[in-house]
Amino acid sequence: MRRFTRLCVRLVERYLPDPFLFAVLLTFVVFIMGLIWTPSGPLEMIRHWGNGFWGLLDFTMQMVLILVLGHALARAPSVERALKAVAGLTRDPGKALMLTTFVATVASWISWGFGLVVGALFAREVSKRVPDVDYRLLVAGAYSGFLVWHGGLSGSVPLKLATDDQFGVMVPTSDTLFAAFNLVPVIVLAVTLPFLIRWMQPPRPERVTVRPELLQEDASGLSGADDSAETPAERLETSAAISLVTAAMGLIFILWFFVEKGFQLDLNIINFIFLMAGIALHRTPRRYLAAISEAVRKAGGIVLQFPFYAGIMGMMASSGLGEKISELFVSISNETTFPLFTFLSAGLVNLFVPSGGGQWAVQGPIMLAAGEALGVDPAKTAMAVAWGDAWTNMIQPFWALPLLAIARLKARDIMGYCVVVLLYSGLVIGLSFLLL
C-alpha cells in the first residue's frame, strides 16, 4: 500500500499542473473532443465556449457565498475554540490523521464550504500539537472528507431538485439525501476513510512535516477585528446588540421557513443559516466583516476559474459532447446497472465541469429521461449524478483551492494521496448504487 501510494505521489508531483493551467488545458481537450465527436467546427466550438463563459454567474455567486460564509463561520472564536479543543485529543500521528479526516468529513456533510475551511484549519491546529505528523497527508485527509459533500445538506443537485421543477421532476430531500442509497456510502466513508488515510502514513524518515513559521501566521487573529471605538460610528460597528438583533430576526425567518415549507433545504436557506450564525457568533459587525474580508481572499481562485469551466460546459452542452458521453454509458446500461454507469459517467464529466449545478444542467435531462425509460427512480438517478460529481473531485484540483490556500500547500502536494482515496471511494459508492 505504501509503495503504491508513494508511486501516486511521485507521479502527481511531477505531472500535475497549477489548477488554473489545469482548467485551461481541459478547455483545449474539450475543444478537440468536440471537433472529433460532434458536427461542430472550430469557429462553432469557440462560439460555444464564449457564449457559455458567463453562463454560471448566478450559481457562481451561490457557491462563492457558501465558501465565504462557511469560512467566516469557521473563524468565529467559539468555533475555533472547539476546533482547538478537539485537536488536543491526540498526540499520536496516526490518530491525528484519522481524527482530522473524520472531522472534515462530518463538516463537509453539513456544508461543503464549511467542511473545506474546517478541514484546513483543523489540520493546522492538529499539526501544531503533533509536529511529527506528515503535513501533506494530514491536509489530504482533510480534503478527502469533501467526498461526502454532495450527499450532504449543501448538495446542489438534491437541493435544486427539491427547490425547482427541473426537467419535469421535483423530488424532496427525504427521497434523495435521506435515502438508503445515499446514507450508506456517507456512513461507510465517514467510518473507513480515516483508516485508509492512516494506512497511507509514510515511515517516519519519509514524512514531510510543517514549518513552525507557517503555522504561526494569523496568530494575532482577524485583521481589523479589534473592538476599540472612539466615535459614534465606531461604537455602532462594535455593537453586539446590532448583531444579536439581526441574528434574532434571521432566526425567526428560519423557523418560519421550516414551519411553512417543512425541512426542505436549498442553497439559499443554507447560505442564510450560515450568514446569521456567523453574525451571531462573531458578536460584532466589525468582527464579522473582518472574517468575511479574510474569506473573500481565499475565494479568488474559484472566482477566476469558474468562468473557464462555464466555457467548457458551454462547449459540452451546445456541441452535444456532454450528451454523447452520457448516451455512451446509457447504451450499455440496464435497470440494475444504470445507477452505477450514471455515477461513472458523472465522474468523467465532472473532470470538465466541476460544478454540481452546471453538470446537472448538462447531464440531468439526459439521465432522468433514460432512467425513466428503464424504470429507475429519478431520485436515485439524480444522486448517482451527484456522487459522480463529488467522486472525481479527488483528482480535480479546483475545489481544493480554498483548503490549500489556508494550509499553504499546492495541489500537487496532496493529490497523489487523493488518487488512492478516489480508487477506494469509487468502489464503495459504485457498490452502493449497484446493490441498494
C-alpha positions as CSV (number, residue, x, y, z in Angstrom):
1,M,0.0,0.0,0.0
2,R,2.8,2.4,0.9
3,R,4.6,1.6,-2.3
4,F,1.5,2.3,-4.4
5,T,0.9,5.5,-2.5
6,R,4.5,6.6,-3.0
7,L,4.1,6.0,-6.7
8,C,1.0,8.1,-7.0
9,V,2.5,10.9,-5.0
10,R,5.6,11.0,-7.2
11,L,3.6,10.9,-10.5
12,V,1.3,13.8,-9.3
13,E,4.2,15.9,-8.0
14,R,5.8,15.6,-11.4
15,Y,2.9,16.0,-13.8
16,L,0.0,17.8,-12.2
17,P,0.0,21.5,-13.4
18,D,-1.3,24.5,-11.5
19,P,-5.1,24.4,-11.1
20,F,-5.7,27.4,-13.3
21,L,-3.5,25.9,-16.0
22,F,-5.3,22.6,-15.5
23,A,-8.6,24.4,-16.4
24,V,-7.0,25.9,-19.5
25,L,-5.7,22.5,-20.6
26,L,-9.1,20.9,-20.1
27,T,-10.5,23.7,-22.3
28,F,-8.2,22.6,-25.1
29,V,-9.1,18.9,-24.6
30,V,-12.8,19.5,-24.8
31,F,-12.3,21.8,-27.8
32,I,-10.5,18.9,-29.7
33,M,-13.0,16.3,-28.5
34,G,-15.9,18.5,-29.8
35,L,-14.2,18.7,-33.2
36,I,-13.7,14.9,-33.4
37,W,-17.0,13.6,-32.0
38,T,-19.6,16.3,-32.9
39,P,-20.5,18.2,-36.1
40,S,-19.2,21.5,-34.7
41,G,-16.3,23.2,-36.4
42,P,-13.5,25.3,-34.9
43,L,-15.4,28.6,-35.0
44,E,-18.6,26.9,-33.7
45,M,-16.7,25.4,-30.7
46,I,-15.2,28.8,-30.0
47,R,-18.6,30.4,-30.1
48,H,-20.0,27.7,-27.8
49,W,-17.1,28.4,-25.4
50,G,-17.6,32.2,-25.4
51,N,-21.3,32.0,-25.1
52,G,-21.0,29.7,-22.1
53,F,-18.3,31.7,-20.4
54,W,-20.7,33.7,-18.2
55,G,-23.4,31.1,-18.0
56,L,-22.8,30.2,-14.4
57,L,-22.7,33.7,-12.8
58,D,-25.8,33.1,-10.6
59,F,-24.6,29.7,-9.5
60,T,-21.0,31.0,-9.0
61,M,-22.3,33.6,-6.6
62,Q,-24.2,31.0,-4.6
63,M,-21.1,28.8,-4.5
64,V,-18.8,31.6,-3.5
65,L,-21.2,32.6,-0.8
66,I,-21.3,29.0,0.6
67,L,-17.5,29.1,0.7
68,V,-17.2,32.7,2.1
69,L,-19.9,32.3,4.7
70,G,-18.7,28.9,5.7
71,H,-15.2,30.2,6.1
72,A,-16.4,33.2,8.2
73,L,-18.4,30.8,10.5
74,A,-15.4,28.5,11.0
75,R,-13.3,31.6,12.0
76,A,-15.8,32.5,14.8
77,P,-14.0,32.4,18.2
78,S,-16.3,29.8,19.6
79,V,-15.9,27.5,16.6
80,E,-12.1,28.0,16.7
81,R,-12.0,27.1,20.4
82,A,-14.0,24.0,19.7
83,L,-11.5,23.0,16.9
84,K,-8.6,23.6,19.2
85,A,-10.2,21.5,22.0
86,V,-10.9,18.6,19.6
87,A,-7.4,18.9,18.1
88,G,-5.9,18.4,21.5
89,L,-7.4,15.0,21.9
90,T,-4.4,13.1,20.5
91,R,-0.6,13.4,20.2
92,D,-0.2,10.3,18.1
93,P,0.4,10.9,14.3
94,G,-1.8,8.0,13.1
95,K,-4.7,9.0,15.3
96,A,-4.2,12.6,14.3
97,L,-4.7,11.6,10.6
98,M,-7.8,9.7,11.5
99,L,-9.3,12.5,13.6
100,T,-8.7,15.1,11.0
101,T,-10.3,13.1,8.3
102,F,-13.3,12.3,10.4
103,V,-13.9,15.9,11.5
104,A,-13.5,17.1,7.9
105,T,-16.0,14.5,6.7
106,V,-18.7,15.4,9.2
107,A,-18.2,19.2,8.5
108,S,-18.4,18.6,4.7
109,W,-21.6,16.7,5.1
110,I,-23.0,19.7,6.9
111,S,-21.8,22.1,4.2
112,W,-19.1,21.8,1.6
113,G,-17.7,25.3,2.2
114,F,-17.7,24.8,6.0
115,G,-16.1,21.4,5.6
116,L,-13.2,22.7,3.4
117,V,-12.4,25.5,5.8
118,V,-12.8,23.5,9.0
119,G,-10.7,20.7,7.5
120,A,-7.9,23.1,6.7
121,L,-8.0,25.0,10.0
122,F,-8.3,21.7,12.0
123,A,-5.3,20.2,10.1
124,R,-3.2,23.3,11.1
125,E,-4.3,23.0,14.7
126,V,-3.5,19.3,14.8
127,S,-0.1,19.7,13.2
128,K,0.9,22.2,16.0
129,R,0.1,19.6,18.6
130,V,1.5,16.6,16.6
131,P,4.6,18.0,14.9
132,D,5.8,14.7,13.6
133,V,2.7,14.0,11.5
134,D,3.1,14.1,7.7
135,Y,1.5,17.5,6.9
136,R,0.8,16.7,3.3
137,L,-1.1,13.6,4.2
138,L,-2.9,15.4,7.0
139,V,-4.2,18.0,4.6
140,A,-5.1,15.3,2.1
141,G,-7.2,13.6,4.8
142,A,-8.9,16.9,5.4
143,Y,-9.7,17.2,1.7
144,S,-10.9,13.6,1.4
145,G,-13.7,14.4,3.7
146,F,-15.0,16.6,0.9
147,L,-16.1,13.3,-0.8
148,V,-19.4,13.3,1.0
149,W,-20.5,16.9,0.3
150,H,-22.9,16.1,-2.5
151,G,-24.6,13.5,-0.3
152,G,-24.9,16.1,2.5
153,L,-27.0,19.1,3.5
154,S,-25.5,21.5,0.9
155,G,-25.5,19.1,-2.1
156,S,-26.5,21.3,-5.1
157,V,-28.3,18.6,-7.2
158,P,-30.7,17.3,-4.4
159,L,-31.3,20.9,-3.2
160,K,-32.1,22.1,-6.7
161,L,-34.3,19.1,-7.4
162,A,-36.2,19.9,-4.2
163,T,-36.5,23.6,-5.0
164,D,-37.2,23.7,-8.7
165,D,-39.4,21.7,-11.0
166,Q,-36.4,20.8,-13.1
167,F,-36.8,18.8,-16.3
168,G,-40.4,18.0,-15.3
169,V,-39.3,16.3,-12.0
170,M,-39.3,17.6,-8.4
171,V,-38.1,15.3,-5.6
172,P,-38.0,16.1,-1.9
173,T,-34.7,15.7,0.0
174,S,-36.3,12.8,2.0
175,D,-36.1,10.7,-1.2
176,T,-32.5,11.8,-2.0
177,L,-30.3,12.9,0.9
178,F,-32.0,10.7,3.4
179,A,-32.5,7.6,1.2
180,A,-30.5,4.4,2.0
181,F,-28.6,4.5,-1.3
182,N,-27.2,7.9,-0.2
183,L,-26.8,7.4,3.6
184,V,-25.0,4.1,3.3
185,P,-21.9,5.4,1.3
186,V,-21.9,8.5,3.5
187,I,-21.7,6.4,6.7
188,V,-19.2,3.8,5.3
189,L,-16.9,6.6,4.0
190,A,-17.1,8.5,7.3
191,V,-16.1,5.4,9.2
192,T,-13.5,3.9,6.9
193,L,-11.7,6.9,5.2
194,P,-9.8,7.7,8.5
195,F,-8.4,4.2,8.5
196,L,-7.4,4.5,4.8
197,I,-5.6,7.8,5.4
198,R,-3.8,6.3,8.4
199,W,-2.8,3.3,6.3
200,M,-1.1,5.6,3.8
201,Q,1.1,7.1,6.5
202,P,4.8,7.0,5.3
203,P,7.6,5.8,7.6
204,R,8.9,8.5,10.0
205,P,12.1,9.3,7.9
206,E,9.9,10.0,4.8
207,R,7.4,12.3,6.5
208,V,7.2,15.9,5.4
209,T,6.5,18.0,8.5
210,V,5.3,21.6,8.5
211,R,7.5,24.6,9.1
212,P,6.7,26.3,12.5
213,E,6.6,29.7,11.0
214,L,3.8,28.6,8.6
215,L,1.6,27.7,11.5
216,Q,2.2,31.0,13.3
217,E,0.5,33.1,10.5
218,D,-2.7,34.8,11.5
219,A,-1.9,34.0,15.2
220,S,-2.9,37.6,16.2
221,G,-6.5,36.9,14.9
222,L,-8.5,38.6,12.2
223,S,-7.1,41.8,10.8
224,G,-9.2,44.8,11.7
225,A,-11.3,42.9,14.2
226,D,-10.4,44.9,17.4
227,D,-13.3,46.4,19.5
228,S,-11.8,49.8,20.1
229,A,-14.4,52.6,19.5
230,E,-14.0,56.3,19.8
231,T,-16.7,57.7,17.5
232,P,-20.5,57.0,17.3
233,A,-19.9,55.2,14.0
234,E,-17.2,53.0,15.6
235,R,-19.5,52.2,18.5
236,L,-22.1,51.0,16.1
237,E,-19.5,48.9,14.3
238,T,-18.6,47.2,17.6
239,S,-22.1,46.9,19.0
240,A,-23.0,43.4,20.0
241,A,-26.7,44.4,20.2
242,I,-26.9,45.1,16.4
243,S,-25.5,41.7,15.6
244,L,-27.8,39.9,18.1
245,V,-30.9,41.7,16.8
246,T,-30.0,40.9,13.2
247,A,-29.4,37.3,14.1
248,A,-32.6,37.1,16.1
249,M,-34.6,38.4,13.0
250,G,-32.8,35.8,10.9
251,L,-33.7,33.0,13.4
252,I,-37.3,34.0,13.3
253,F,-37.3,33.8,9.5
254,I,-35.5,30.4,9.5
255,L,-38.1,29.0,11.9
256,W,-40.9,30.4,9.8
257,F,-39.3,28.9,6.7
258,F,-39.2,25.3,8.1
259,V,-42.7,25.6,9.6
260,E,-44.1,26.9,6.3
261,K,-42.2,24.6,3.9
262,G,-41.1,21.7,6.0
263,F,-37.4,20.5,6.3
264,Q,-36.7,21.2,2.6
265,L,-33.2,22.6,2.2
266,D,-32.0,24.7,-0.7
267,L,-28.8,26.7,-1.4
268,N,-30.4,30.0,-0.4
269,I,-31.6,28.8,3.1
270,I,-28.3,27.1,3.7
271,N,-26.5,30.4,2.9
272,F,-29.0,32.3,5.1
273,I,-28.4,30.0,8.1
274,F,-24.6,30.3,7.8
275,L,-24.9,34.1,7.4
276,M,-27.0,34.5,10.5
277,A,-24.9,32.0,12.6
278,G,-21.7,33.8,11.6
279,I,-23.2,37.2,12.6
280,A,-24.3,35.9,15.9
281,L,-21.0,34.0,16.8
282,H,-18.7,36.9,15.8
283,R,-20.8,39.1,18.1
284,T,-20.0,42.5,16.5
285,P,-20.4,43.8,12.9
286,R,-16.7,44.7,12.7
287,R,-15.5,41.3,13.6
288,Y,-17.8,39.6,11.1
289,L,-16.8,42.0,8.3
290,A,-13.1,41.2,9.1
291,A,-13.9,37.5,8.8
292,I,-15.7,38.0,5.5
293,S,-12.8,40.0,4.1
294,E,-10.4,37.3,5.0
295,A,-12.7,34.6,3.5
296,V,-13.1,36.5,0.2
297,R,-9.3,36.4,-0.4
298,K,-9.5,32.6,-0.2
299,A,-12.2,32.5,-2.9
300,G,-10.0,34.2,-5.6
301,G,-9.1,31.0,-7.3
302,I,-12.7,29.9,-7.7
303,V,-13.8,33.3,-9.0
304,L,-11.1,33.2,-11.7
305,Q,-11.6,29.6,-12.8
306,F,-15.4,29.2,-12.7
307,P,-15.9,31.2,-16.0
308,F,-13.4,28.8,-17.7
309,Y,-15.3,25.8,-16.5
310,A,-18.5,27.5,-17.6
311,G,-17.0,27.9,-21.0
312,I,-16.1,24.2,-21.0
313,M,-19.7,23.5,-20.0
314,G,-20.9,25.7,-22.9
315,M,-18.9,23.7,-25.4
316,M,-20.1,20.3,-24.0
317,A,-23.7,21.3,-23.8
318,S,-24.0,23.3,-27.1
319,S,-21.9,20.9,-29.2
320,G,-23.7,17.8,-27.9
321,L,-20.5,16.4,-26.5
322,G,-21.9,16.0,-23.0
323,E,-24.9,14.3,-24.4
324,K,-22.8,11.8,-26.4
325,I,-20.7,10.9,-23.3
326,S,-23.9,10.3,-21.3
327,E,-25.6,8.3,-24.1
328,L,-22.5,6.1,-24.3
329,F,-22.9,5.0,-20.7
330,V,-26.7,4.8,-21.1
331,S,-26.3,2.4,-24.2
332,I,-24.6,-0.2,-22.1
333,S,-26.9,0.0,-19.1
334,N,-30.0,-1.9,-17.9
335,E,-32.3,-1.2,-14.9
336,T,-29.8,-2.7,-12.5
337,T,-26.6,-1.2,-13.8
338,F,-28.0,2.2,-14.8
339,P,-27.3,4.0,-11.5
340,L,-23.7,2.6,-11.5
341,F,-23.0,3.8,-15.0
342,T,-24.6,7.1,-14.3
343,F,-22.2,7.5,-11.4
344,L,-19.2,6.7,-13.6
345,S,-20.3,9.0,-16.4
346,A,-20.9,11.8,-14.0
347,G,-17.4,11.3,-12.6
348,L,-15.9,11.6,-16.1
349,V,-18.0,14.8,-16.9
350,N,-17.0,16.3,-13.5
351,L,-13.4,16.5,-14.6
352,F,-14.5,19.0,-17.3
353,V,-17.4,20.7,-15.4
354,P,-16.6,20.7,-11.7
355,S,-19.9,22.3,-10.7
356,G,-22.7,20.3,-9.4
357,G,-25.4,22.6,-10.8
358,G,-23.6,23.1,-14.1
359,Q,-23.1,19.4,-14.5
360,W,-26.7,18.7,-13.6
361,A,-27.7,21.1,-16.4
362,V,-25.6,19.1,-18.9
363,Q,-26.5,15.5,-17.7
364,G,-29.7,15.9,-15.8
365,P,-32.3,15.8,-18.6
366,I,-30.5,13.0,-20.4
367,M,-30.1,10.8,-17.4
368,L,-33.5,11.4,-16.0
369,A,-35.2,10.6,-19.3
370,A,-33.1,7.4,-19.7
371,G,-33.7,6.4,-16.2
372,E,-37.4,6.9,-16.6
373,A,-37.4,4.7,-19.7
374,L,-35.6,1.9,-17.8
375,G,-37.9,2.3,-14.7
376,V,-35.2,3.7,-12.4
377,D,-36.3,6.1,-9.6
378,P,-35.4,9.7,-10.6
379,A,-34.1,10.3,-7.0
380,K,-31.6,7.5,-7.4
381,T,-30.6,8.8,-10.9
382,A,-30.1,12.3,-9.5
383,M,-27.9,11.1,-6.6
384,A,-25.8,9.0,-8.9
385,V,-25.0,12.1,-10.8
386,A,-24.4,14.0,-7.6
387,W,-22.0,11.3,-6.2
388,G,-20.1,11.1,-9.5
389,D,-19.6,14.9,-9.3
390,A,-18.2,14.6,-5.8
391,W,-16.1,11.5,-6.5
392,T,-13.6,12.8,-9.1
393,N,-13.1,16.0,-7.1
394,M,-10.3,13.9,-5.6
395,I,-8.3,14.3,-8.7
396,Q,-9.8,17.6,-9.9
397,P,-7.9,20.3,-8.0
398,F,-10.5,23.1,-8.5
399,W,-12.3,22.7,-5.2
400,A,-9.1,22.1,-3.2
401,L,-8.1,25.8,-3.8
402,P,-9.6,27.3,-0.6
403,L,-8.3,24.5,1.6
404,L,-4.8,24.7,0.0
405,A,-4.8,28.5,0.5
406,I,-5.4,28.1,4.2
407,A,-3.0,25.1,4.5
408,R,-0.3,26.9,2.5
409,L,0.2,24.0,0.2
410,K,0.0,23.3,-3.6
411,A,-2.4,20.9,-5.3
412,R,0.4,18.5,-6.2
413,D,1.3,18.2,-2.5
414,I,-1.9,16.3,-1.7
415,M,-3.3,14.9,-5.0
416,G,-1.2,11.8,-5.0
417,Y,-2.8,10.6,-1.8
418,C,-6.2,11.6,-3.2
419,V,-5.7,9.2,-6.1
420,V,-5.8,6.3,-3.6
421,V,-8.9,7.8,-2.0
422,L,-10.5,8.1,-5.4
423,L,-10.0,4.4,-6.1
424,Y,-11.3,3.2,-2.8
425,S,-14.3,5.5,-2.6
426,G,-15.3,4.6,-6.2
427,L,-15.6,1.0,-5.1
428,V,-17.7,1.9,-2.1
429,I,-20.0,4.3,-3.9
430,G,-20.3,2.1,-7.0
431,L,-21.3,-0.9,-5.0
432,S,-23.9,1.2,-3.1
433,F,-25.7,2.2,-6.3
434,L,-25.4,-1.3,-7.7
435,L,-26.8,-3.2,-4.7
436,L,-29.1,-0.8,-2.9
